[in-house]
Amino acid sequence: FPPAVFPLSCVVQNYSWGKVGLESEVAKLVASGDPLVQIQPDQPYAELWMGTHPRGDALIRDNRIPQKTLGQWISDNPACLGAKVKDAFQGQLPFLFKVLSVNTALSVQAHPNKELAAKLHAQLPEHYPDANHKPEMAIALTPFEGMCGFRPVEEIVSFLQNVPELRALTGEVAAEQLERSGSDDPRGVSAALRVCFTRLMKSEKKFFVDQLNMLVKRISQEAAEGKDTSGSNGDLLLRLHSQYPGDIGCFSIYFLNLVRLEPGEAMFMGANEPHAYLHGDCVEIMACSDNTVRAGLTPKFIDVLTLCEMLNYTPAPSSSKIFPAAQSQLDPNVYLYDPPVPDFTIMRIEIPASIKLYLVSAMDSASILLVIQGTAVGTSTAAASEMSLHRGSVLFISANESISLHLSSPDGMLLFRACCLL
């Protein structure tokens, strides 16, 4: 039998928003995973891709395997996905697993559902490269900040009343409509919110740049005088404006929740949920797609009309965006992040120092295992030889295969395992 459990060497994406050099968790993991890699101190290390995406197909680090990449290996051995996953996802690995290290904000964006994805892909394949949806989940590795979903209406109304430059962009009529919309009529609230946000995002470039400059000047002066600028969300505004001067996305902070995650906390972004990551390191998992509709905080292709049409205009508090992990009934060392989509699940595995032998159990799905901390020797009947595991190691585990970890670190291990639980 060819080995069905093997180490991977994964692709790094050096996007400009990434943390630089060894500030980046991505760079640190790559450097620990492969001591031969040279980390460039002035280069951004934004994303580590663990999967079969054509723009970052993982390399197999096992010279007994003829295939060079994980994508080639899976297409030659589709049974490794597990019977249900193979049938449900046409012989493809259904998820892309990543580590992100965010230094400056990512664009204000949302991902289409399957129906819209198919339409966008047919109309604009150069910007929407596939017909799949792209739900995502992020789990913080370090304190992590992002924006996600529309704020409760009273918070948005408070900003409309405290930030005259914002009100100038939404227009008086739309602002008043939102102020008058009652919580007893959720559809009315959503409609008013849609009008307000769309008016803002579609405002004339010269007009919004003038308003943004006025706002930045006013907040800078107030801050210099020691005044409290929280009523205008001043700190975040100045930070985003310094990263993306003159960008309409700076105003999105008045509409979207600011979500702060502690390590181990997660947020899930379903279809049409507006979001933007701001700062920190996380593991992320998503359906295998590249479809992103953007509208600000980016130099990339912007599609404001599509974004404003598709968004889910349901206001909710930022606390509701934190996705809970459930401790496994079968293994108290495993915490499950199981979102309401079939494409992916993540397990966080925390092995305490007292355990010296741990079984990474078999499941009916292919999975990818990432070591964040700790060292062990892994053995498996499906691996050609024993594998040395340490920070930054990434393993592919075929369906129905298990691995015994012989731990050698004094402080236990932290692992993340991406899979598909149908």
Solvent accessible surface area in square Angstrom, and as a share of the most:
residue,aa,sasa,rsa
1,F,251,1.05
2,P,76,0.48
3,P,14,0.09
4,A,18,0.14
5,V,1,0.01
6,F,0,0.00
7,P,40,0.25
8,L,6,0.03
9,S,36,0.23
10,C,25,0.15
11,V,46,0.26
12,V,35,0.20
13,Q,26,0.12
14,N,62,0.32
15,Y,61,0.23
16,S,105,0.68
17,W,26,0.09
18,G,1,0.01
19,K,26,0.11
20,V,58,0.33
21,G,2,0.02
22,L,107,0.53
23,E,129,0.58
24,S,0,0.00
25,E,15,0.07
26,V,0,0.00
27,A,0,0.00
28,K,76,0.32
29,L,1,0.00
30,V,25,0.15
31,A,30,0.23
32,S,42,0.27
33,G,11,0.10
34,D,33,0.17
35,P,113,0.71
36,L,159,0.79
37,V,55,0.31
38,Q,144,0.64
39,I,30,0.15
40,Q,85,0.38
41,P,108,0.68
42,D,118,0.61
43,Q,65,0.29
44,P,26,0.16
45,Y,15,0.06
46,A,0,0.00
47,E,10,0.04
48,L,7,0.03
49,W,3,0.01
50,M,0,0.00
51,G,0,0.00
52,T,26,0.15
53,H,14,0.06
54,P,123,0.78
55,R,142,0.52
56,G,2,0.02
57,D,34,0.18
58,A,0,0.00
59,L,90,0.45
60,I,20,0.10
61,R,113,0.41
62,D,18,0.09
63,N,147,0.76
64,R,136,0.50
65,I,8,0.04
66,P,108,0.68
67,Q,35,0.16
68,K,143,0.61
69,T,21,0.12
70,L,0,0.00
71,G,19,0.18
72,Q,87,0.39
73,W,7,0.03
74,I,4,0.02
75,S,79,0.51
76,D,89,0.46
77,N,42,0.22
78,P,45,0.28
79,A,81,0.63
80,C,11,0.07
81,L,0,0.00
82,G,1,0.01
83,A,73,0.57
84,K,119,0.50
85,V,1,0.01
86,K,76,0.32
87,D,108,0.56
88,A,51,0.40
89,F,33,0.14
90,Q,145,0.64
91,G,18,0.17
92,Q,118,0.52
93,L,5,0.02
94,P,6,0.04
95,F,1,0.00
96,L,2,0.01
97,F,0,0.00
98,K,14,0.06
99,V,0,0.00
100,L,2,0.01
101,S,0,0.00
102,V,0,0.00
103,N,62,0.32
104,T,37,0.21
105,A,0,0.00
106,L,22,0.11
107,S,7,0.05
108,V,0,0.00
109,Q,20,0.09
110,A,0,0.00
111,H,2,0.01
112,P,0,0.00
113,N,53,0.27
114,K,108,0.46
115,E,146,0.65
116,L,32,0.16
117,A,0,0.00
118,A,50,0.39
119,K,114,0.48
120,L,6,0.03
121,H,59,0.26
122,A,83,0.64
123,Q,112,0.50
124,L,56,0.28
125,P,69,0.43
126,E,126,0.57
127,H,66,0.30
128,Y,1,0.00
129,P,67,0.42
130,D,37,0.19
131,A,52,0.40
132,N,42,0.21
133,H,24,0.11
134,K,15,0.06
135,P,2,0.01
136,E,6,0.03
137,M,0,0.00
138,A,0,0.00
139,I,0,0.00
140,A,1,0.01
141,L,25,0.13
142,T,40,0.23
143,P,90,0.57
144,F,2,0.01
145,E,24,0.11
146,G,0,0.00
147,M,1,0.00
148,C,0,0.00
149,G,0,0.00
150,F,0,0.00
151,R,25,0.09
152,P,19,0.12
153,V,22,0.13
154,E,124,0.56
155,E,64,0.29
156,I,0,0.00
157,V,23,0.13
158,S,48,0.31
159,F,19,0.08
160,L,1,0.00
161,Q,117,0.52
162,N,74,0.38
163,V,0,0.00
164,P,79,0.50
165,E,8,0.04
166,L,0,0.00
167,R,46,0.17
168,A,44,0.34
169,L,5,0.03
170,T,0,0.00
171,G,13,0.13
172,E,89,0.40
173,V,118,0.68
174,A,1,0.01
175,A,0,0.00
176,E,67,0.30
177,Q,68,0.30
178,L,0,0.00
179,E,55,0.25
180,R,178,0.65
181,S,27,0.17
182,G,32,0.31
183,S,113,0.73
184,D,130,0.68
185,D,72,0.37
186,P,94,0.59
187,R,209,0.76
188,G,25,0.24
189,V,9,0.05
190,S,33,0.21
191,A,49,0.38
192,A,1,0.01
193,L,0,0.00
194,R,90,0.33
195,V,59,0.34
196,C,0,0.00
197,F,0,0.00
198,T,29,0.17
199,R,119,0.43
200,L,0,0.00
201,M,7,0.03
202,K,110,0.47
203,S,21,0.14
204,E,131,0.59
205,K,130,0.55
206,K,146,0.62
207,F,85,0.36
208,F,17,0.07
209,V,35,0.20
210,D,61,0.31
211,Q,20,0.09
212,L,0,0.00
213,N,72,0.37
214,M,106,0.47
215,L,0,0.00
216,V,24,0.14
217,K,132,0.56
218,R,62,0.23
219,I,1,0.00
220,S,46,0.30
221,Q,98,0.43
222,E,37,0.17
223,A,50,0.38
224,A,92,0.71
225,E,115,0.52
226,G,69,0.67
227,K,117,0.49
228,D,117,0.60
229,T,13,0.08
230,S,75,0.49
231,G,36,0.35
232,S,7,0.04
233,N,23,0.12
234,G,1,0.01
235,D,119,0.61
236,L,9,0.05
237,L,0,0.00
238,L,52,0.26
239,R,85,0.31
240,L,1,0.00
241,H,32,0.14
242,S,87,0.56
243,Q,48,0.21
244,Y,40,0.15
245,P,93,0.58
246,G,16,0.15
247,D,21,0.11
248,I,13,0.06
249,G,0,0.00
250,C,0,0.00
251,F,0,0.00
252,S,0,0.00
253,I,0,0.00
254,Y,0,0.00
255,F,0,0.00
256,L,0,0.00
257,N,1,0.01
258,L,38,0.19
259,V,2,0.01
260,R,155,0.57
261,L,1,0.01
262,E,99,0.44
263,P,75,0.47
264,G,16,0.16
265,E,61,0.27
266,A,0,0.00
267,M,0,0.00
268,F,33,0.14
269,M,1,0.00
270,G,20,0.19
271,A,39,0.30
272,N,27,0.14
273,E,19,0.09
274,P,0,0.00
275,H,3,0.01
276,A,1,0.00
277,Y,6,0.02
278,L,1,0.01
279,H,70,0.31
280,G,1,0.01
281,D,4,0.02
282,C,0,0.00
283,V,0,0.00
284,E,5,0.02
285,I,0,0.00
286,M,3,0.01
287,A,0,0.00
288,C,36,0.21
289,S,2,0.01
290,D,30,0.15
291,N,0,0.00
292,T,11,0.07
293,V,0,0.00
294,R,49,0.18
295,A,0,0.00
296,G,0,0.00
297,L,1,0.01
298,T,16,0.09
299,P,129,0.81
300,K,104,0.44
301,F,81,0.34
302,I,70,0.36
303,D,18,0.09
304,V,28,0.16
305,L,112,0.56
306,T,25,0.15
307,L,0,0.00
308,C,3,0.02
309,E,119,0.53
310,M,19,0.08
311,L,7,0.03
312,N,62,0.32
313,Y,11,0.04
314,T,78,0.45
315,P,37,0.23
316,A,23,0.18
317,P,72,0.45
318,S,39,0.25
319,S,81,0.52
320,S,67,0.43
321,K,27,0.11
322,I,60,0.30
323,F,41,0.17
324,P,100,0.63
325,A,39,0.30
326,A,60,0.46
327,Q,90,0.40
328,S,20,0.13
329,Q,176,0.78
330,L,171,0.85
331,D,34,0.18
332,P,89,0.56
333,N,23,0.12
334,V,13,0.07
335,Y,55,0.21
336,L,44,0.22
337,Y,1,0.00
338,D,76,0.39
339,P,7,0.05
340,P,107,0.67
341,V,30,0.17
342,P,76,0.48
343,D,2,0.01
344,F,1,0.00
345,T,2,0.01
346,I,0,0.00
347,M,23,0.10
348,R,34,0.12
349,I,3,0.02
350,E,72,0.32
351,I,4,0.02
352,P,62,0.39
353,A,41,0.32
354,S,99,0.64
355,I,50,0.26
356,K,111,0.47
357,L,114,0.56
358,Y,18,0.07
359,L,100,0.50
360,V,1,0.01
361,S,61,0.39
362,A,52,0.41
363,M,27,0.12
364,D,66,0.34
365,S,2,0.01
366,A,1,0.01
367,S,0,0.00
368,I,0,0.00
369,L,1,0.00
370,L,0,0.00
371,V,1,0.01
372,I,10,0.05
373,Q,86,0.38
374,G,14,0.14
375,T,54,0.31
376,A,4,0.03
377,V,52,0.30
378,G,0,0.00
379,T,46,0.27
380,S,20,0.13
381,T,146,0.85
382,A,15,0.12
383,A,16,0.12
384,A,46,0.36
385,S,59,0.38
386,E,116,0.52
387,M,17,0.07
388,S,77,0.50
389,L,4,0.02
390,H,57,0.25
391,R,65,0.24
392,G,11,0.10
393,S,16,0.10
394,V,7,0.04
395,L,2,0.01
396,F,0,0.00
397,I,0,0.00
398,S,6,0.04
399,A,9,0.07
400,N,98,0.50
401,E,43,0.19
402,S,38,0.25
403,I,0,0.00
404,S,32,0.20
405,L,0,0.00
406,H,81,0.36
407,L,13,0.07
408,S,80,0.52
409,S,8,0.05
410,P,117,0.73
411,D,101,0.53
412,G,1,0.01
413,M,5,0.02
414,L,32,0.16
415,L,0,0.00
416,F,2,0.01
417,R,4,0.02
418,A,0,0.00
419,C,0,0.00
420,C,2,0.01
421,L,71,0.35
422,L,85,0.42
